[in-house]
């Protein structure tokens, strides 16, 4: 599987128009001859057949070397390392926020099924899922950073300041915009999951035993309703990453998403390959963790 | 419970080939129109579609392209319904033309990717074995990239433009349809009316296209609706990042891109709020329709 991923990443990156030799001379003044570019290609081994180049790249990869950026000439791995922190911070806080709010609202709405609150929440979750994430970001900037200047518009720190409070202030809007869609999603699933549990036989048994409604909900229903939510976390991580690309662009948040945007616009092939590979690995690892968590929580599931 | 009872008595099995018959669709239409949100969705969608088709025909659409320096950045209070942009182009007309792009990209890409998905999923589910393994492994691999990541890479390979954006989305969006089709087929294949086909010696392809796929259609149609909503969102995102459809062709995504300048964002909200609202409204109504379709076509699903 990983091998196929590396192959796809490599082929896609190599299909991009332009190559490293061209990129190196890209900002030149026009005095570069075709021969010079050709010479550079030969030196960099770009004239070798695709398969040879693929295996050379793969060999480097196994040694943990992602190559060197063709635009900034920094090692790709160093560039990625520098940006992981901000992205993880953004994605992590947003995931936690959306799980807490989404699941709470979903369960509330399931318990009060068919009430006005349930109806309004359901419609709101529909609207939440239909808003383009970058539009939410722009609206937040417009209202909470420009019209009522409570929060900064972009970046991770103010000039010169580096305190925790300052970081939190910068994090708030991007994190909230990234979360709205996820909150809606978690709400919808936890509502459905809770409803299913509430309609099951053992809840009726618990009720007919005379257990208080509150205890039925918390002790009997909640635990079982939460199990499917774990799968949802795994599914949401790649989506969250896609969202982070948009949000980081809107808020100029210096994370992997912005790095990816620059890599695409500058056609920086080795950086692109590194980032694609990295994001695919994140997805695979999160899927694996989800499976493990699922098996731990639900004793009915066993893997051979 | 009742389903199990029917299945035991053979009634459900016998009736299931009628799943794709007239009675089923008639009931589905009735169920769909009882769904309030779905009706709201379809009405909204119809209004948006009709307006973006006919408004540029009724009024001269050149006001969306011609640079008019006498009326730049006019606010909506002036003669133009939604004001004009930095080049004096009519925002409302651009909005309607953008609607054409968004809706057609959404529709075409959703249909094409669903067709690819049905074909691949159908082959995998029907033949099983090594072919199934190969196709599904490939599908899994495609799904292990964050969607926007791989889509941005593909669009930058293919280059910008409406056609290329559609193509990129089609090449990547078929995975869900393939998975659903395969799952449905694995389930249907074991049912009795397929065995009857085998006993009668009917050609395998005829069984696949005439009997299996029509029965698997409900979840596929529902999935296609949601794919269309996704696709419209993806196109807007790509255009917003400057990768999808480029100017001068107006799309909702690249109209929103104007808001990346702080002056536009703070001083001229009529330039970027309307396209955002249009995307949201369109996607919302498609989601409503999809939800209604799911309730109408697939009563078993309870989401």
Interface residues (C-beta under 8 A of the other chain):
Chain A: X1 X4 X5 X8 X12 X13 X15 X16 X17 X123 X126 X127 X129 X130 X131 X132 X133 X134 X135 X138 X139 X141 X142 X146 X147 X153 X188 X189 X192 X195 X196 X238 X239 X241 X242 X245 X246 X249 X250 X260 X261 X264 X265 X267 X272 X275 X276 X279 X280 X282 X283 X284 X287
Chain B: X37 X137 X138 X140 X141 X144 X145 X146 X147 X148 X149 X150 X152 X153 X154 X156 X157 X159 X229 X233 X236 X237 X240 X241 X242 X243 X256 X259 X260 X262 X265 X266 X269 X272 X273 X276 X279 X280 X281 X283 X284 X287 X288 X291 X302 X303
